[in-house]
Amino acid sequence: MIHGYPNHTLVYWKNEQSGQLEIAVLKFFQKPQNFNHLHADLLRDYLKHWTSFRGHYFPKEEDRQNLLKQLDKAQSIKDFSQIIEQLLKVGIDPF
């Protein structure tokens, strides 16, 4: 869960209250060489939050579930980039 917000509330990364998610997102996009497992954990939670949000349309619920499974395993910049690309294809832009 995104820090400080209930599960049913969609939160944009810049508005997350701990400040740690913003650092993770900036590392992901601007300094990937400094992206570590703590940043991956934060980014994973954030993308799960956006993927799980029921207001977002997926052609098939199976597609949503497959992305959530991929997120469970995601560790690298490449893993997250592929998931973000899939989210963009269904019209979800978390950034």
N, C-alpha and C positions, 0 to 999 in steps of 0.2 A: 504494500500500500504506500502511496505517496504520503510523505510526512505531513501530518496536520490536516488531511482532507479525508472525508468518507469515500468509500469505494464508488459510490454512485455519482460523484462529482468529477468531471473531466478537468484536469489541471494541466496547464501549459508549463513547460520546464522552467521558464523564467519566473513563474509565480510560486514555485514550490518553496516552502518556508524554511527549510533547513539551510539552504544555500549550497549544499553539497552537490545536488543534482546539476546545478548550473556549471560548477567546476568540471564535473564529469562530461557534460555535453561539450563544453569548450575544449577539453582535452581530446575528445573524439574527433571534433572537426578541425581544430587548429594545431594541436600538438600530439598527433597519434603515437609518436615515439614515447610519450609519457603516460599513455593510457594503460592503466593497470587493472588488476582484478577487482579492486574496490570500485573503480569507475565502471567497470563492466557490470557489477552487481546493481549499481544505481541505474544505469542505462537500461538494463534488463527489466528492472521493476517498472521503470517509466514506460517502456514500450509495451510491457504486459498490461499496464494500466490503460493505455490507448487501444490496444488490440482487444481487450476484454470489454471495453465500454459498449454497452448494448445500443447506444445511439448510432454507432457506426455500422454501416451496411456491408455485409459480405455476401457474394453471390450464393455461397453455400456455407452453412455453419461449420462444415468440415474444414473449409479453408481457414477459418478463424482458429479452430482447434489445432490444425497443423502448424500455423504460425506460433501459437502459444507453446507447442512442443519444441519447435526450433529455438524459441527464446530460452527455454529451460537449459538448452545445451550451449547457447551462444557465449563465447568468450573473447573472440578476436574482433578487430575492426572489420575484417572481411565478413565475419558472421553477421554482425549487426548491420553492415551496409546492405547485405543481401536481404535481410528482413525488412529494412526500411524501404528498399526498392519494391518489395512485394506489397507493403502497406500503401505506398504511393500508387501502385497499380489499381488498388480498389478505392482510391480517393481519400486516403487517410494520410495527413501530413502532420506528424507530431512536432515538427520543428519550424 
